[in-house]
C-alpha cells in the first residue's frame, strides 16, 4: 500500500476561455484609439517629387494641405485632365484659397494660428504656373509659412 501513486490516466483540464472577451475588447479599444482615419478623399493624382534634404513636420495637426494634380479618372469627364487644385474634399480655383485659409484659421485656437503651416502637395508633372497662382493667393491671405511635400529620393544607383 503506497501512499503516493501516479495517475497516468488523468487528462489536462481544458483551458478557460472566460477572459477572452475582455482581451478582444481591450484590443479593439486600443486600435480604435490609436488609428487615425484619412481626413480628405483625394480627387487628384499626386506623386510628389523626390528630394534629398528633407525635414519632418513636428505637429501635423497645424498643417493645412493644398493638393494639386490631374483629376482622378472618374472626375476627368467633368473637370478635364489639366492639373486642378483640391481644398479639403472639393475642387477649387486659386481665388478660393483666401476663404480656405480663413476657415482653417477660425477652426484653430488663437495661440496656434501663428504656428500654422500650409503644405503644398503638388504632382511632379504639374505646371509651375498653378503653383505660382497658389503662392500669390497665400501671400494675400498672409499665410507665409509654406511647406512643399516631397518623398525621399533613392540614393542607391
C-alpha positions as CSV (number, residue, x, y, z in Angstrom):
1,X,0.0,0.0,0.0
2,X,1.7,3.1,-1.1
3,X,0.6,6.5,0.0
4,X,1.6,8.2,-3.3
5,X,0.5,6.7,-6.6
6,X,0.9,8.0,-10.1
7,X,-2.2,8.5,-12.1
8,X,-1.1,8.3,-15.6
9,X,-4.6,8.2,-16.9
10,X,-5.5,11.8,-16.0
11,X,-6.0,14.3,-18.8
12,X,-5.1,18.0,-18.7
13,X,-8.0,20.3,-17.8
14,X,-9.4,22.4,-20.6
15,X,-8.2,26.0,-21.0
16,X,-10.5,28.6,-19.6
17,X,-11.9,31.0,-22.2
18,X,-13.7,33.2,-19.7
19,X,-11.2,36.1,-20.2
20,X,-11.2,36.0,-24.0
21,X,-13.9,38.6,-24.5
22,X,-12.0,41.0,-22.2
23,X,-8.9,40.6,-24.2
24,X,-10.8,41.1,-27.5
25,X,-12.4,44.3,-26.3
26,X,-9.1,45.6,-25.0
27,X,-7.5,45.1,-28.4
28,X,-10.5,46.6,-30.2
29,X,-10.4,49.7,-27.9
30,X,-6.6,50.0,-28.5
31,X,-6.9,50.0,-32.2
32,X,-9.9,52.4,-32.2
33,X,-7.9,54.9,-30.1
34,X,-4.6,54.6,-31.9
35,X,-5.8,54.5,-35.5
36,X,-6.2,57.8,-37.5
37,X,-8.6,58.0,-40.4
38,X,-7.8,59.8,-43.6
39,X,-9.5,63.1,-43.4
40,X,-9.5,64.0,-47.1
41,X,-10.5,61.8,-50.0
42,X,-8.0,62.5,-52.8
43,X,-9.7,63.5,-56.0
44,X,-6.4,64.3,-57.8
45,X,-3.4,62.2,-58.6
46,X,-0.4,63.4,-56.6
47,X,3.0,61.9,-57.0
48,X,5.2,64.3,-55.1
49,X,8.7,65.0,-56.4
50,X,11.8,63.3,-54.9
51,X,14.2,65.2,-52.7
52,X,17.3,64.5,-50.7
53,X,17.3,67.2,-48.0
54,X,14.1,66.6,-46.1
55,X,12.8,67.6,-42.7
56,X,9.8,66.1,-40.9
57,X,6.9,68.3,-39.7
58,X,6.7,68.3,-35.9
59,X,3.0,69.0,-35.3
60,X,0.8,67.7,-38.2
61,X,-2.4,69.0,-36.6
62,X,-1.3,72.5,-37.5
63,X,-0.9,71.7,-41.2
64,X,-3.4,72.6,-43.9
65,X,-3.0,70.8,-47.2
66,X,-3.5,72.0,-50.7
67,X,-3.4,69.3,-53.3
68,X,-2.6,70.0,-57.0
69,X,-2.6,67.4,-59.7
70,X,-4.5,65.8,-62.6
71,X,-8.1,64.8,-61.6
72,X,-8.7,61.1,-61.0
73,X,-10.3,59.2,-64.0
74,X,-13.8,59.3,-62.5
75,X,-13.6,63.2,-62.4
76,X,-11.9,63.7,-65.7
77,X,-15.1,63.8,-67.8
78,X,-16.3,66.8,-65.7
79,X,-13.1,68.6,-64.9
80,X,-10.8,67.6,-67.7
81,X,-7.2,66.3,-67.5
82,X,-5.4,69.6,-66.7
83,X,-4.0,69.9,-63.1
84,X,-6.5,71.1,-60.6
85,X,-6.5,72.4,-57.0
86,X,-8.2,70.4,-54.3
87,X,-9.0,72.0,-51.0
88,X,-10.4,69.5,-48.4
89,X,-12.9,67.4,-50.4
90,X,-13.6,69.7,-53.3
91,X,-12.0,71.2,-56.4
92,X,-11.3,74.8,-56.2
93,X,-9.9,77.8,-58.0
94,X,-6.9,79.9,-56.8
95,X,-9.4,82.6,-55.7
96,X,-10.9,80.2,-53.2
97,X,-7.7,79.8,-51.3
98,X,-8.2,83.0,-49.3
99,X,-11.5,81.7,-47.9
100,X,-9.9,78.3,-47.2
101,X,-7.1,79.8,-45.2
102,X,-9.5,82.0,-43.3
103,X,-11.7,79.0,-42.4
104,X,-8.7,77.0,-41.3
105,X,-7.6,79.8,-39.0
106,X,-11.0,80.1,-37.5
107,X,-11.1,76.4,-36.7
108,X,-7.8,76.7,-34.7
109,X,-7.0,78.1,-31.3
110,X,-5.8,81.7,-31.3
111,X,-2.5,80.6,-29.9
112,X,-2.0,78.1,-32.7
113,X,-2.7,80.4,-35.6
114,X,0.9,81.8,-35.9
115,X,2.3,78.3,-36.0
116,X,0.0,77.1,-38.9
117,X,1.7,75.7,-41.9
118,X,0.3,75.4,-45.4
119,X,1.6,72.3,-47.2
120,X,1.5,72.1,-50.9
121,X,1.3,68.5,-52.2
122,X,1.9,69.1,-55.9
123,X,2.2,66.5,-58.6
124,X,5.7,66.4,-60.0
125,X,4.4,67.0,-63.6
126,X,2.1,69.9,-62.7
127,X,3.0,73.3,-64.3
128,X,4.6,75.9,-62.2
129,X,2.0,78.5,-63.2
130,X,-0.7,77.0,-61.0
131,X,1.8,76.8,-58.1
132,X,2.7,80.5,-58.6
133,X,-1.0,81.4,-58.5
134,X,-1.4,79.5,-55.3
135,X,1.6,81.3,-53.7
136,X,0.2,84.7,-54.7
137,X,-3.2,83.9,-53.0
138,X,-1.3,82.6,-49.9
139,X,0.5,85.9,-49.8
140,X,-2.8,87.8,-49.9
141,X,-4.1,85.6,-47.0
142,X,-0.8,86.3,-45.1
143,X,-0.1,82.5,-44.9
144,X,3.6,82.8,-45.3
145,X,4.7,79.6,-43.7
146,X,4.7,77.2,-46.7
147,X,5.9,73.7,-47.0
148,X,6.4,71.7,-50.1
149,X,5.8,68.0,-49.6
150,X,8.1,65.5,-51.2
151,X,9.3,61.9,-51.0
152,X,12.7,60.7,-50.1
153,X,15.0,60.2,-53.1
154,X,16.5,56.8,-53.6
155,X,20.3,57.3,-53.3
156,X,21.1,53.8,-54.4
157,X,22.1,53.6,-58.1
